[in-house]
Amino acid sequence: MAARLRQRHQDDIKAKIQASQLVQLLQDHAFTGTYRGHEINPSRIDAAKFLLNKIISNAPTEVSGPDGDSIPHSMTVKFK
């Protein structure tokens, strides 16, 4: 098998997919109390929150435009 040309890119995509699965688990738990029809135990919820905090920063974010305007013309969101 040939070596992957963009290994770092694939790792980033994998991390984003994993983050979206954690978000889906927490959303399902919040809205229905289950995930894919199964009850979720508290330790799994805590683990999902912990991992999500590792992936997505909780730091406050300042959004401004290119001239210091309060409305940006474009915005980029970067994961750790």
N, C-alpha and C positions, 0 to 999 in steps of 0.2 A: 504494500500500500504506500502511496506517495505521502510525503510529509505535508502537513497543512501549511499553507502559505501565511495565513493570518490567525495564528493561534490566540493571540491576545484579544482579537475581535470576537472570536468564538467564545472565549471565557466571559467577556462582557455580556454577550447575548445570553449565555447560560445563567449568569447571575440575575439578569432582568427577568427571565422566565421563572426562576426560583422565587424571586420577589413577588411576581404577580400571583404565583400559587399560594404564597403566604397571605397575601392580601385577600385572595378569594376565600381562603379558609376562615379568616377573621371576619370577613363580610358575611359569609354564610352563617357563622356562629352568631353574629350580632342580629341578623334579620330573622333567622329561623331556629337557632339553637342547635342546629345539626350541620354536618358537612357531608354532602352526598348521601344523605339519609342516615348517617351514623352520629351518635352522640359523641361529643368531644370532651375529653377529660381536662381538668384545669391545668395539669402540667403541660399538656400539648399546646394549650393556648398561651401559656407563659413562654414556652420555647419558641413559638411562632413570633410573639411580640419581641423577644430578645433578638432573634435572627433578623427580623425586619429592621430593628433599630441599628443593627450592625451595617445593614445595606443602605438604608435611607437615613440621611442626617436629620436630626430634629433641630438643628441650629436655625435661628431666625434668618430669614432671607430678605434682603432689601431689593426692591424692583424699581428701576428708574429707566428713563429713556436716555438717548445719547447726549442730550443737552441738559441732563438733570431733571427732565420733565417727569411728572408722576406717571405718565402713561408710556410704556415702552413700545417701540416699533416692532420689536421681535424679542423673543425670550428663549433661552436655552436652559434645559434642566439636565444636570449631570449627576449620575449616581457615583458613589464612591468606588 
